[in-house]
Structures are given as C-alpha cells and as structure tokens.
Amino acid sequence: MNKYTSLIVVAAFATSCSSSLAPLRKDGLKPTVVTETVLHDTDDPAIWIHPTNPQESLVIGTDKDTDGGLYVFNLQGKIIKKSETIKRPNNVDIAYGLQIDGVLTDIAVTTERETNKIRIFSLPDLKPLDNGGIPVFEGELERDPMGIAIYTRPSDKAVFAIVGRKSGPSGSYLWQYELKGTSNAKVEATLVRKFGAYSGKKEIEAIAVDNELGAVYYCDEQFGIRKYKADPALNDNQELALFGQKDFKSDHEGMAIYKSTATTGYILVSNQQANSFMVYPREGSNGNPNDYQLLAEIPTSTIECDGADVTAINLGQPFDKGLFVAMSNGKTFHFYDWKIIQEAIDKHKK
C-alpha cells in the first residue's frame, strides 16, 4: 500500500469510526504505509531487524481476540504470515540471539490473556517454542497478562521477560522471568523478580525496556510513567522516576524508544485519547538521567493507539533514518518514515 492509498484508507476509517473514539486529527501526520487489515483487533507491534539485509526486516503485530494471533508484515504493509491461534494476545516484544539447544535464535514473546500464559515463537518463521505456553502470575488471584517487554542484559546476553497484567498489587504488579533454551529446542521461564508500584487508577499495559541504559519504563494509565532498573541481579526495586503526570488527556499507552546513539534519543508515549504521541528525552533533562521534561507533542493519524515500536536502523527507502510503527483502531498498523517524526519533533518542541 503506497502513501496515497494509505491516506484513502485513513480517511475511510475516519468516516466510519465510532463516535466513542477520539476523532481523527486534522493536523495528524500521515502514515507512509498503512498495513493490510487483520481479522479482529490490532493491539501492539514489534519490529524485527533482518540480520543481513535490513530492507527485509519485518513487523510483528498482535490480533487481540479469542482466535487471534501474531501477524507478520513486510515493510510494504503486506501480511506474509500468521501464527497458530493465540487466545487474545495483547502485547509483543522481540529478543535476538537466545541460545536454544546450541542455536542462537531470535524470538517473539507475547501474552496470551485468556490462558494466563506467555507464548514464545522463533523468528521469522513463527515456530512455537513453548510447549503450548508458559503460565505466569501463578498463585495470584489477579493474573490476566497484558503488557510485555524483553530485557537483554548486555553483560552476558541473558534474556528476561517483564510481564504486566490487567490488575495487581502495588509493589509487585510486574513479574520478571528469565528465559532460557532447553535441550529439546524449547524455552523455559524462571521467575526472578516482582516489582512495580501501581496507583490503582486504571491498569498497567505498556512496558518498554532500554537495554543499553538498563531501564524499564511502564505506563500507569491515567497516572504517569514509571521508571525502574531492568537488571534483577541488582536487587534494586526502588522507583527511579515518575513523569508525564500532567501531559496526557487521559490514558498513558504504547511506548517506544528511539536510539539516536547508544545513550541518547527519545521516549515516545501514546496520548491515546488525543491521538498524539508525547516525546521525552531518552537521556533525561538538565543533566539528570531521571528527569524527563516534555519535549514535544506529535499529532498522528492513528485512532486511539494502544501500542508502538521504533527503530533508528536504516531499513532502506523510505525508512532510511528509521521506522516508527503505531497501532490504530481499524485493524491496522501505521508505518511512519522517521524523518517525518523527527521534523515534527523539531517543529513542536516545547
């Protein structure tokens, strides 16, 4: 779907959009590509970078329903593969080079809400690696896994899944699992940590991890964005930052981290009911890595975006400076040329 066709799709959805959803912004940035539609309800994307040819990179997206699954899109927005049925997958994230039976394997990890499990698939072929799923939040009354983000520890390449849920207790809302390959070419998960404050206002779904800076961020919806250390070996569950409390119309939603360098860039967070993204400095403000002042608000053509992902890697034209992907109501994902996003950040800086 080219950019001209994508504009028609966006406009068509806007005219049919339920009045209960936030209206399409007249000033919203237009997507470079709008994907083909999934069967039910898109929720969250993750970008997989091809190891030898970045132009063949893919976007993995969830279709949130009882007979949902993971969809694989090429950079033109075409659906090229679908996973086996997953019972209401919410969020998805990716890890590179997990050693499974002696083979370094890229994986996609998603939550399966109706079974209280996480599901793990190899990439790019979407082969299941989890013996039907790995239970999470065992022994808890409140389970319903929703958000997920992957932390790969730079020192030893250990891989951890940080999982959120529909509701839970403050102080242990998030559970962190170490993922390891087994001798029978599968993946197992071991609980290593419970952490995370919760306001009790709505829910926690959006989670994002910065491997290089060792930080995990999550959205406490209608309250703020929280930051913690990502490495469970540090045994440090103190909150590092709470920000964005007065910047959002209502829900704090999907998060993505754009890495300009190893330590600088942007944190983009969906201002869901305003159809925009709030942009914060990845490295912090005023010389303080835990101070996050709003840099810009970027209007987009997404409708109540739940999830997003971004990369700064050159994926070829038109995404030679990177790709920003955002979910939109209407069963699609929007692909934005990063150059468009960067221009908008520069234009809308506070």
Buried (B, 14 or more C-beta within 10 A) or exposed (E): BEBEEBBEBBEEBBEEBEEEBBEBBEEBBBBBBBBBBBEBBBBBBBBBBBEEEBEBBBBBBBBBBEEBBBBBBBBEBEBEBBBEEBBBBBBBBBBBBBEBEEEEBBBBBBBBBBBBBBBBBBBBEBBBBBEEBBBBBEEBEEBBBBBBBBBBBEEEEBBBBBBBBBBBBEEBBBBBBBBBBEEEBBBBBEBEBBBBBBBEEBBBBBBBBBBEBBBBBBBBBBBBBBBBBBBBEEEEBEEBBBBBEEBBEBBBBBBBBBBEEEEEBBBBBBBBBBBBBBBBBBBBBEEEBEEBBBBBBBBBBBBBBBBBBBBBBBBEEBBBBBBBBBBBBBBBBBBBBBBBBBEBBEEBEE
